[in-house]
Amino acid sequence: MTEVKLSGKLVDAKQLLEVLFDEQCRPSLRWLRTQTKNKAIPFIRLGHLIFFDVEMVRAALANRNLVRGRQP
């Protein structure tokens, strides 16, 4: 089995969106569920419940969506 180290407490989908995004630019819960279904962000499943580690999700989003400028 692969060992995963969690850096903080686990939160549900609504709490994750509140922590990661400002109210003015927060994506929808539907967007988060799509990302989870496509396994684009890490999540932890306990039975039928899904939880997220905020720092793991933040790192995954940064790795996947960060656009770097051109180097001179």
PAZAPA-4460 file (N, C-alpha, C; in steps of 0.05 Angstrom, whole numbers, plus 32768, in hexadecimal, padded with zeros to 4 digits):
% residues 72
    n_x    n_y    n_z   ca_x   ca_y   ca_z    c_x    c_y    c_z   seq   type   mol
   8010   7FE8   8000   8000   8000   8000   8011   8019   8000     1      M     A
   8008   802E   7FF4   8016   8047   7FF3   800F   8057   800B     2      T     A
   8024   8062   8018   8020   8072   8030   801E   808F   8028     3      E     A
   8009   809C   8033   8004   80B9   802D   8005   80C7   8048     4      V     A
   8014   80DD   804A   8014   80ED   8062   8002   8105   805F     5      K     A
   7FF0   8107   8072   7FDD   811E   8072   7FE9   8135   8082     6      L     A
   7FE7   814D   8078   7FF3   8164   8085   7FE1   8173   8098     7      S     A
   7FC7   816E   8096   7FB5   817D   80A7   7F9B   816D   80AB     8      G     A
   7F87   817B   80B5   7F6E   816D   80B9   7F5F   816B   809F     9      K     A
   7F4C   8158   809E   7F3D   8153   8086   7F24   8165   8086    10      L     A
   7F1C   816E   806E   7F04   817E   806B   7EF2   8173   8056    11      V     A
   7ED9   817A   8056   7EC7   8171   8041   7EC8   8184   8029    12      D     A
   7EB9   817F   8015   7EBB   818F   7FFC   7EB4   81AC   8000    13      A     A
   7E9F   81B2   800E   7E97   81CE   8013   7EAC   81DD   8022    14      K     A
   7EB7   81D1   8037   7ECC   81DD   8047   7EE5   81E2   8037    15      Q     A
   7EEC   81CF   8025   7F03   81D2   8014   7F01   81EA   8002    16      L     A
   7EEA   81EE   7FF6   7EE7   8205   7FE5   7EE9   821F   7FF5    17      L     A
   7EDE   821F   800D   7EDF   8237   801E   7EFC   823E   8026    18      E     A
   7F0C   8229   802B   7F27   822E   8034   7F39   8236   801C    19      V     A
   7F36   822A   8006   7F48   822E   7FEF   7F42   8247   7FDF    20      L     A
   7F29   824F   7FDD   7F22   8264   7FCB   7F13   827B   7FD9    21      F     A
   7F19   8293   7FD0   7F0A   82AB   7FD9   7EED   82A9   7FD0    22      D     A
   7EDB   82B5   7FDE   7EBF   82B3   7FD7   7EB9   82BE   7FBB    23      E     A
   7EC8   82D2   7FB3   7EC3   82DF   7F99   7ECB   82CD   7F81    24      Q     A
   7EDE   82BB   7F85   7EE7   82AB   7F6F   7EE5   828C   7F74    25      C     A
   7ED4   8284   7F86   7ED1   8268   7F8E   7EC3   8258   7F78    26      R     A
   7ECF   8242   7F6F   7EC1   8231   7F5C   7EAA   8222   7F6A    27      P     A
   7E9A   8215   7F5A   7E82   8208   7F65   7E89   81ED   7F71    28      S     A
   7E76   81E3   7F81   7E78   81C9   7F8C   7E78   81B4   7F75    29      L     A
   7E6A   81B9   7F60   7E68   81A8   7F49   7E84   81A5   7F3C    30      R     A
   7E93   81BB   7F3A   7EAE   81BB   7F2F   7EC0   81A9   7F40    31      W     A
   7EBE   81AC   7F5B   7ECE   819B   7F6D   7EC7   817E   7F6A    32      L     A
   7EAE   8178   7F68   7EA6   815C   7F65   7EB0   8150   7F4A    33      R     A
   7EB1   8160   7F35   7EBB   8157   7F1B   7ED9   8152   7F1E    34      T     A
   7EE8   8164   7F2B   7F04   8161   7F2F   7F0A   8147   7F3F    35      Q     A
   7EF9   8142   7F53   7EFC   812A   7F63   7EF7   8111   7F53    36      T     A
   7EE2   8112   7F43   7EDB   80FB   7F32   7EF1   80F5   7F1E    37      K     A
   7EFD   810A   7F13   7F13   8106   7F00   7F2E   8101   7F0D    38      N     A
   7F2E   8100   7F27   7F46   80FB   7F37   7F5C   8110   7F31    39      K     A
   7F53   8129   7F2C   7F65   813F   7F27   7F70   814B   7F41    40      A     A
   7F62   8146   7F57   7F6C   814F   7F71   7F6B   8137   7F85    41      I     A
   7F7D   8136   7F98   7F7D   8120   7FAB   7F66   8121   7FBF    42      P     A
   7F5B   810A   7FC6   7F45   8109   7FD9   7F48   80EF   7FE9    43      F     A
   7F3A   80EE   7FFF   7F3A   80D6   8010   7F1D   80CD   8013    44      I     A
   7F19   80B4   800D   7EFE   80A9   800F   7EFC   8097   8028    45      R     A
   7EE9   809D   8038   7EE3   808D   8050   7EC6   8083   804D    46      L     A
   7EC3   806B   8043   7EA9   8060   803D   7E9E   8070   8025    47      G     A
   7E87   807C   8028   7E7C   808C   8012   7E82   80AA   8015    48      H     A
   7E90   80B1   802B   7E97   80CD   8030   7EB2   80D4   8023    49      L     A
   7EB4   80ED   8019   7ECD   80F6   800D   7ED7   810E   801C    50      I     A
   7EF1   810D   8023   7EFE   8123   8031   7F17   812B   8022    51      F     A
   7F21   8143   8028   7F38   814F   801B   7F4C   8159   8030    52      F     A
   7F65   8156   802A   7F7B   8163   8039   7F81   817D   802A    53      D     A
   7F7D   8194   8036   7F7F   81AE   8029   7F9A   81B2   801C    54      V     A
   7FB0   81AC   802A   7FCA   81B0   8020   7FD0   819E   8008    55      E     A
   7FC7   8185   8008   7FCB   8173   7FF2   7FBC   817E   7FD9    56      M     A
   7FA4   8187   7FDD   7F94   8192   7FC6   7FA1   81AB   7FBC    57      V     A
   7FAA   81BD   7FCE   7FB7   81D5   7FC5   7FD0   81CF   7FB4    58      R     A
   7FE0   81BC   7FBD   7FF8   81B4   7FAE   7FF0   81A8   7F93    59      A     A
   7FDC   8197   7F92   7FD4   818B   7F79   7FC9   81A0   7F65    60      A     A
   7FBA   81B3   7F6E   7FB0   81C8   7F5D   7FC7   81D9   7F52    61      L     A
   7FDA   81DF   7F63   7FF1   81EF   7F5B   8002   81E0   7F46    62      A     A
   8007   81C7   7F4A   8016   81B7   7F37   8008   81B4   7F1C    63      N     A
   7FEF   81B1   7F1D   7FE0   81AC   7F05   7FD9   81C5   7EF5    64      R     A
   7FD4   81DB   7F03   7FC9   81F3   7EF6   7FDC   820B   7EF5    65      N     A
   7FF3   8209   7F00   8005   8220   7F01   8011   8225   7EE5    66      L     A
   800E   823E   7EDC   8019   8246   7EC2   8032   8257   7EC7    67      V     A
   8048   824D   7EBE   8061   825B   7EC2   8066   826E   7EAA    68      R     A
   8071   8285   7EB0   8078   8298   7E9B   8091   828F   7E8C    69      G     A
   8096   829C   7E76   80AE   8295   7E66   80C7   829E   7E74    70      R     A
   80DB   828E   7E71   80F5   8295   7E7C   8105   82A4   7E67    71      Q     A
   8111   82BB   7E6F   8120   82CB   7E5B   813A   82BE   7E53    72      P     A
***
